């Protein structure tokens, strides 16, 4: 299942979650601040090693670094993963 590491006050996270729901893509929402240290460290690593950036996504071992909400790029990436 698609995992979405997000932060409840992040507008890009909120828009991404809304888009996923509208497109009926099943996902697990994971509040970044509630994650164990090893998960946070992985999210930091995926995002270049300086800090966590959200929304970061993971699906079947493939990671999508956090980025500004852009529905075109989001759709393109999820198609590559076979989720659309």
PyMOL commands that set and color helices and strands:
alter all, ss='L'
color gray80, all
select helices_A, chain A and resi 11-22+32-34+37-46+71-80
alter helices_A, ss='H'
color red, helices_A
select strands_A, chain A and resi 2-6+27-31+56-59+62-64
alter strands_A, ss='S'
color yellow, strands_A
deselect
rebuild
show_as cartoon
